């Protein structure tokens, strides 16, 4: 089992990370999700996104989340890379990948990880537009997504 969990303080290359991840394991299937900074198609586009975190909890929390996924799905590998700091539209924010002998484990573990990273993580987000900076609050959909996993410990 390969576990690679990182907090990135600078830009990362998702293609390079995926190539390295897939080369190091024997999986029947690999799923991945790449989250990027979007520039909203509106009259007030996003110019930047900042993710702040609480250092004593962030990486240990990400590691614990990875272990929860490992306990609940039969994985051959797991990758989580999450950025912090200021990013621009198009920059990668988060990369999650899971390898497994069978696709269902990889899909479900990836979905579980992303729902938790999006809704129950140790990051605070704010975005910059022409009107300045504003904090981004979780959406109701994020809470609904997270609730699907209440049975997973």
C-alpha positions in Angstrom: 0.0 0.0 0.0 1.4 3.3 -1.1 0.2 6.4 0.9 1.4 9.9 -0.2 -0.3 12.7 1.6 1.1 16.2 1.2 0.4 19.9 1.9 1.8 21.8 -1.0 3.1 25.3 -0.4 3.7 26.0 -4.1 2.3 24.9 -7.5 2.5 21.2 -8.4 2.3 19.4 -11.7 -0.7 17.0 -11.6 0.4 15.0 -14.7 3.8 14.4 -13.2 2.3 13.4 -9.8 -0.2 11.0 -11.5 2.6 9.4 -13.6 4.7 8.9 -10.5 1.8 7.6 -8.5 0.6 5.0 -11.1 4.1 3.8 -11.8 4.6 2.8 -8.1 1.8 0.4 -7.6 0.0 -2.7 -8.9 -3.6 -1.6 -9.3 -6.4 -2.8 -11.6 -7.8 0.7 -11.6 -6.8 4.2 -10.6 -9.3 7.1 -10.1 -8.3 10.7 -9.7 -9.8 14.1 -9.1 -8.1 17.4 -9.8 -9.6 20.5 -8.3 -8.6 23.8 -10.0 -9.1 27.5 -9.3 -11.9 28.6 -11.5 -12.6 32.0 -12.9 -16.4 32.4 -12.6 -18.0 33.2 -15.9 -19.7 36.4 -14.7 -19.3 40.1 -14.6 -17.0 39.8 -11.6 -14.4 37.1 -12.3 -12.2 35.5 -9.7 -8.7 37.0 -9.8 -7.2 34.9 -7.0 -8.0 32.3 -4.4 -6.3 32.0 -1.0 -6.4 28.9 1.2 -5.3 29.4 4.8 -4.9 26.5 7.2 -4.1 25.8 10.9 -0.7 24.0 10.6 -0.9 21.8 13.7 -4.1 20.2 12.5 -3.9 20.3 8.7 -1.4 17.6 7.7 -2.3 15.3 10.7 -5.9 15.6 9.7 -5.2 14.8 6.1 -3.2 11.7 7.2 -6.1 10.6 9.5 -8.5 11.0 6.6 -6.3 8.8 4.4 -6.2 6.1 7.1 -10.0 6.2 7.3 -10.2 5.5 3.5 -7.6 2.7 3.8 -9.7 1.1 6.6 -12.9 1.1 4.5 -11.7 0.3 1.0 -9.2 -2.2 -0.4 -6.7 0.2 -1.9 -3.3 -0.4 -3.4 -2.4 3.3 -3.2 -3.7 6.7 -2.1 -2.5 10.2 -3.1 -3.6 13.5 -1.6 -2.0 16.8 -2.5 -3.6 19.9 -1.2 -2.4 23.4 -1.9 -2.4 26.3 0.6 -1.6 29.9 -0.1 -2.6 32.3 -2.9 -3.4 30.7 -6.3 -4.6 32.1 -9.7 -7.4 30.8 -12.0 -6.3 27.5 -13.6 -3.9 26.6 -10.8 -4.3 23.1 -9.2 -5.8 23.2 -5.7 -6.2 19.5 -4.8 -5.3 16.2 -6.4 -6.7 13.0 -5.0 -6.0 9.6 -6.5 -6.8 6.1 -5.4 -5.6 2.8 -6.8 -7.3 -0.5 -6.2 -7.6 -4.0 -7.6 -11.2 -3.2 -8.5 -12.6 0.1 -9.7 -15.5 0.4 -7.2 -13.0 0.7 -4.2 -11.0 3.3 -6.1 -14.1 5.4 -7.0 -15.7 5.3 -3.6 -12.5 6.1 -1.7 -11.8 9.0 -4.0 -15.3 10.3 -3.6 -15.1 9.9 0.2 -11.8 11.8 0.4 -13.0 14.7 -1.8 -16.2 15.1 0.1 -14.3 15.4 3.3 -11.6 17.6 2.0 -14.2 20.0 0.6 -16.5 20.0 3.6 -14.7 18.9 6.7 -11.1 20.1 6.2 -8.7 22.4 7.9 -8.8 25.2 5.3 -10.4 28.6 5.1 -11.0 30.0 1.6 -11.3 33.5 0.3 -11.4 34.8 -3.2 -10.4 38.0 -4.8 -12.5 39.8 -7.4 -12.4 43.4 -8.7 -14.4 44.2 -5.6 -11.7 42.9 -3.2 -11.4 39.8 -1.0 -14.4 37.8 0.4 -14.5 34.7 2.5 -16.2 31.6 0.9 -18.6 29.8 3.1 -19.5 26.1 2.7 -22.6 25.4 0.6 -25.6 23.3 1.7 -24.6 20.8 -1.0 -21.2 20.3 0.7 -23.0 19.3 3.9 -25.3 16.9 2.0 -22.3 15.3 0.3 -20.5 14.8 3.6 -23.6 13.3 5.2 -23.5 10.4 2.8 -20.4 9.1 4.7 -21.8 9.2 8.2 -21.5 5.4 8.5 -17.8 5.5 7.7 -15.4 5.7 10.7 
